[in-house]
């Protein structure tokens, strides 16, 4: 019975394991773990691309499966914003990624469009002059988009009519390898499209935003975590690593402690069992001698 209880305790300890990812040579990366003294989200890549409007309207850091996550409620239409820098204007191979969990219906950003598509992370304005972005529409699916203005070209890798569940984590990744755009969901490629010429990529001074586009379309309601921009195309093994993650250091310690406790209890249980068996054998042997 004691061993069963300790085994159950071990399972309880390791079940809520938190996962972390690394952002090797990222141009900008946000693990949602900390803010600076001005309550602006810190860029953990070390490149100083910190947000300039705090956590955006209605944004807060909350506990999640991956440490902390940025949560947007339905009270505001303002996404989190990071100032434009030349390094974030992308026209060569690149990768963008984020984890999201949808908690409720998106909210209109206040523009002329109805509630529809939500930009999880991306750069570019709302006049169809978008350098890059990962989007979703609960009724239509996922979208990885580059959309230059004035060319009548809308190039993207997307999946239409794919069910999107609420209260479930998704890892979203879009990459441009120099020729094609590719969209991945939970490490699985779900869309590919031939890209336009790099000379047609729209590069402007619009901010990088998380949780919605600047003023049109809709704003995310739910959690966002592990956002990163890379100036190169991740390979397949890197994509799988980013999608899966590794246990957080705190979780590794918790797992090790629980395992050692379980191992110690098992050893103690076995010793106790042997002692009991020895005493039982001695009792019967002693009783047999008396007869």
C-alpha positions in Angstrom: 0.0 0.0 0.0 2.8 2.4 0.9 4.6 1.7 -2.4 1.4 2.4 -4.3 0.9 5.7 -2.6 4.5 6.8 -3.3 4.2 5.7 -6.9 1.0 7.8 -7.2 2.9 10.8 -5.7 5.7 10.3 -8.3 3.2 10.4 -11.1 1.6 13.6 -9.7 5.0 15.2 -9.4 6.1 14.6 -13.0 2.7 15.1 -14.7 2.7 19.0 -14.8 6.2 19.2 -16.4 6.9 22.6 -17.9 8.7 22.8 -21.2 11.2 25.3 -22.5 12.6 26.0 -25.9 15.8 27.8 -26.9 16.1 30.5 -29.6 19.5 29.9 -31.3 20.8 33.1 -33.0 17.3 34.6 -33.0 16.8 38.2 -34.2 14.1 38.6 -31.5 12.7 36.2 -29.0 10.1 36.4 -26.2 9.7 33.6 -23.7 7.2 35.7 -21.8 9.0 35.1 -18.5 9.9 38.7 -17.6 9.4 42.4 -18.1 11.7 45.4 -17.4 11.1 48.2 -15.0 8.7 49.9 -17.4 6.7 46.7 -17.7 7.8 46.1 -21.3 8.4 42.6 -22.5 12.1 41.6 -22.6 13.7 40.3 -25.8 15.7 37.3 -24.6 17.7 37.1 -27.8 19.9 39.9 -26.4 19.2 42.2 -29.4 17.2 44.7 -27.4 13.9 44.4 -29.3 11.8 45.1 -26.2 8.2 46.0 -26.5 7.3 49.7 -26.2 3.7 49.6 -25.1 4.0 47.3 -22.1 2.2 44.1 -22.6 -0.3 45.6 -25.0 -3.9 46.4 -24.1 -5.4 43.8 -21.8 -2.2 41.8 -21.7 -0.8 40.1 -18.6 1.8 37.4 -17.8 0.2 34.2 -16.4 1.3 30.7 -15.4 1.0 28.1 -18.2 2.3 24.7 -19.4 5.4 26.5 -20.6 6.3 28.6 -17.6 4.6 31.9 -18.2 2.6 33.1 -21.1 1.2 36.3 -22.4 -2.5 36.4 -21.9 -4.8 38.8 -23.8 -8.4 39.3 -22.6 -11.3 40.8 -24.6 -11.1 44.2 -22.9 -8.7 45.9 -25.3 -8.0 46.1 -29.0 -4.3 46.9 -28.7 -1.7 44.2 -29.5 1.8 44.2 -28.0 4.2 46.2 -30.2 7.9 46.1 -30.8 9.6 49.0 -32.6 10.8 48.6 -36.2 14.5 48.0 -36.7 16.3 47.1 -40.0 17.1 43.6 -38.6 13.3 42.8 -38.4 12.7 43.8 -42.1 13.1 40.4 -43.7 13.6 39.5 -47.4 16.1 36.6 -47.2 15.5 33.2 -45.6 13.8 33.5 -42.2 11.6 31.7 -39.7 8.9 32.9 -37.3 7.2 30.9 -34.6 4.8 31.1 -31.6 2.7 29.0 -29.3 -0.9 29.9 -28.9 -4.0 28.8 -27.0 -7.4 30.3 -27.9 -9.7 30.9 -25.0 -12.5 32.7 -26.6 -13.8 34.5 -29.7 -11.4 37.2 -31.1 -12.3 40.8 -30.8 -12.4 43.5 -33.5 -9.4 45.8 -33.6 -11.6 48.7 -34.4 -11.1 48.9 -38.1 -13.6 48.5 -40.9 -13.2 44.8 -41.2 -15.5 42.4 -39.4 -14.2 40.0 -36.8 -12.2 37.5 -38.8 -8.5 36.8 -39.0 -6.1 37.2 -36.1 -2.4 37.9 -36.6 -0.5 36.0 -33.9 2.8 37.6 -34.7 3.9 39.6 -37.7 5.2 42.8 -39.2 3.5 45.2 -41.6 0.6 47.6 -41.7 -3.0 46.9 -42.4 -3.1 48.2 -46.0 -2.1 44.8 -47.3 1.6 45.8 -47.1 2.7 43.0 -44.8 6.3 41.8 -44.6 5.4 38.5 -42.8 2.8 37.1 -40.4 1.2 34.0 -38.9 -2.5 34.2 -38.7 -5.5 32.1 -37.8 -9.3 32.1 -38.4 -11.3 29.7 -36.2 -13.6 29.0 -39.2 -10.9 28.7 -41.9 -7.6 27.6 -40.4 -4.0 28.8 -40.3 -2.2 31.2 -42.6 1.5 32.2 -43.1 1.5 35.3 -45.3 3.6 37.8 -47.1 1.4 40.4 -48.8 3.0 43.2 -50.9 0.9 46.2 -51.7 0.1 47.2 -55.3 1.2 44.0 -57.0 -2.0 42.0 -56.8 0.0 39.2 -55.4 -0.9 37.6 -52.1 1.6 34.8 -51.5 1.1 32.5 -48.5 1.3 28.9 -47.2 -2.0 28.1 -45.6 -4.5 25.4 -44.7 -8.2 26.2 -45.2 -11.1 24.5 -43.3 -8.9 22.9 -40.7 -10.6 22.6 -37.3 -9.0 24.7 -34.6 -9.9 23.8 -31.0 -10.1 26.2 -28.1 -8.1 25.7 -24.8 -5.5 23.6 -26.7 -1.9 24.6 -27.3 -0.6 24.9 -30.8 3.0 25.5 -32.0 2.9 27.5 -35.2 5.9 28.1 -37.4 6.3 29.8 -40.8 9.5 29.8 -42.8 10.8 31.2 -46.1 13.7 29.1 -47.4 14.6 31.4 -50.3 12.2 29.9 -52.7 9.1 28.7 -50.8 6.9 29.6 -47.9 6.1 26.7 -45.5 3.7 26.5 -42.6 4.0 24.1 -39.8 1.5 23.3 -37.0 2.8 21.2 -34.1 5.9 20.2 -36.2 3.8 19.0 -39.1 4.0 20.8 -42.5 0.5 21.8 -43.4 1.1 24.2 -46.3 3.6 25.3 -49.0 3.5 28.0 -51.5 6.1 29.4 -54.0 7.3 32.8 -52.8 7.5 36.0 -54.7 10.9 37.6 -55.5 12.7 39.0 -52.5 12.7 42.4 -54.3 8.9 42.4 -53.9 8.9 41.8 -50.1 7.3 44.8 -48.4 9.8 46.4 -46.1 8.5 49.4 -44.1 8.7 50.9 -40.6 5.6 49.2 -39.2 6.1 47.7 -35.7 6.4 44.0 -35.0 3.1 43.0 -33.2 2.1 40.1 -31.1 -1.6 39.3 -30.5 -3.0 41.2 -33.5 -2.3 43.5 -36.4 -2.0 47.3 -35.7 -5.5 48.4 -36.4 -7.5 46.1 -38.7 -8.8 42.5 -38.5 -9.1 41.0 -35.0 -7.2 40.6 -31.7 -6.3 37.3 -30.1 -8.1 36.3 -26.9 -6.1 33.7 -25.0 -2.4 32.8 -24.4 0.7 33.3 -26.5 4.2 32.0 -25.7 7.6 31.4 -27.1 7.6 33.9 -30.0 10.7 34.1 -32.0 12.1 35.6 -35.3 15.1 33.9 -36.9 17.1 35.3 -39.8 17.5 31.9 -41.4 15.3 28.9 -42.3 15.2 26.3 -39.6 15.9 22.7 -40.8 13.5 19.8 -40.1 15.2 18.6 -36.9 15.3 22.2 -35.5 11.6 22.6 -36.3 10.8 19.4 -34.4 12.9 20.6 -31.5 11.1 23.9 -31.4 7.7 22.3 -31.6 8.4 19.8 -28.8 10.6 21.8 -26.4 12.6 20.4 -23.5 11.7 20.3 -19.8 12.3 23.5 -17.9 15.2 23.4 -15.4 12.8 23.6 -12.5 10.8 20.7 -14.0 14.0 18.6 -14.4 14.8 19.1 -10.7 11.2 18.2 -9.8 11.3 15.1 -11.9 14.7 14.0 -10.5 13.6 14.6 -6.9 10.4 12.7 -7.4 12.3 9.8 -9.0 14.9 9.6 -6.3 12.2 9.7 -3.6 10.3 6.9 -5.4 13.5 4.9 -5.8 14.4 5.3 -2.1 10.9 4.3 -1.0 11.1 1.2 -3.3 14.5 0.2 -1.8 13.2 0.8 1.7 10.0 -1.2 0.9 12.1 -4.1 -0.4 14.3 -4.1 2.7 11.2 -4.0 4.9 9.7 -6.9 3.0 12.9 -9.0 3.4 13.1 -8.3 7.1 9.4 -9.3 7.5 10.0 -12.5 5.5 13.1 -13.3 7.6 11.2 -12.8 10.8 8.3 -14.9 9.5 10.6 -17.7 8.5 12.3 -17.6 11.9 8.9 -17.7 13.7 7.8 -20.8 11.9 11.2 -22.5 12.2 11.1 -21.8 15.9 7.6 -23.1 16.3 8.5 -26.2 14.3 11.5 -26.9 16.8 9.1 -26.6 19.8 6.9 -29.3 18.4 
